[in-house]
Amino acid sequence: MSYSAAGHRKPSSGKRRIRELLTQSDNRFCADCGASDPKWASANIGVFICLKCCGVHRSLGTHISKVLSVTLDEWSDEEVDSMIEIGGNASANSIYEAFIPDGFSKPGPDATHDQRLRFIRSKYELQEFLKPSLRITSVKGPPSTKSSSSSSYLSSSLSKKFIDSFRTNSAAQQPKLEGMVEFIGLLKVTLKKGTNLAVRDMMTSDPYVKLTLGQQTVQSTVKKSNLNPVWNEELMLSVPHDYGSVKLQVFDYDRFSADDIMGEAGIDIQPLITSAMAFGDPEMFGDMQIGKWLKSHDNALIEDSIINIADGKVKQEVKIKLQNVESGELELEVEWLSLES
């Protein structure tokens, strides 16, 4: 096949330039944790990153870090030029890590998600390791001489496109972060069925399920006189930036008195969200396993909970044994819905 047409030559040339940049010695390791052979990049920051750090970068939002796959995504000429202009990990880190405090240790390849999240947010979103006079902040009125010189210094070291984008979005995002909860996605929980639930009335129970995440609470319909209910009911929860576990509770509905508890459990959604964000658009991939929430004595899982891409969606099957009750199991399906465009 001929590649003489400009339309074929540009993408090929762009990816070739990115691959050449990736071969530089400093770009053979993740800019944030040092893991070898990174296959992802932040196109506007100008660094190559590993799969695990990629998930954290995605959670920051594209106004902070626009993540692309070196091998899977199509790169625009502007994105390629931005990476080339910055020069790679050593150049970017010379700015973003210039003032790491003494005794502070960067996360390593085996760091936890929370350790990566704290460091990456401090490095790029909060800019804590930049010299204070060089930090980009939103200002009102004409820029001062100091801020003008700061902008000139950063523009000489990093992509001007990135600096302008960061400045604009910093001002736009400030009211949202101060006055609102920032959501990063949605959870669609399909409540499938319960098995051998506890008796709370004379011979049976009227169970319903309540899910709580942060300040949100949703609940299922009541299944009258049924210890093995089948719901197949969808419940939706918004996921804030600083999310925790989903609290699941089962209650017996009582018309004339307080509803009786029939067990509870915690659902750790971090493995699902981290896996989903690391892979990006699930419609780009075929059916495959991308993660796992492992059964342990610290959780209510009956078996390991597998996270899959199926039909272009990120889903997780969860089977739990209810806690603090004599009996009862639940089967759920949890699906991640990203809010990124």
JOGINOR-V323496 format. One line per field, one symbol per residue. burial: + if it has 9 or more other C-alpha atoms within 8 Angstrom, else -. A space follows every 50 residues. Layout:
burial->???
This chain:
burial->-------++++--++-+++-++----+++++++++--+++++++++++++ +++++++++++-++++++++----+-+-++-+++-++++++++-++++-- ------+---+---+++-+++++++-++++---+++----------++-+ +-+++-+++--++-+++++++----++-----++++++++++++++++++ ---++++++++++----+++--+--++++-+---+++++++--+++++++ ++++-----+-+++++-++-++++++++---+--+++--++++-+----+ +--+++++++-+++++++++++--+-+++++++++++----
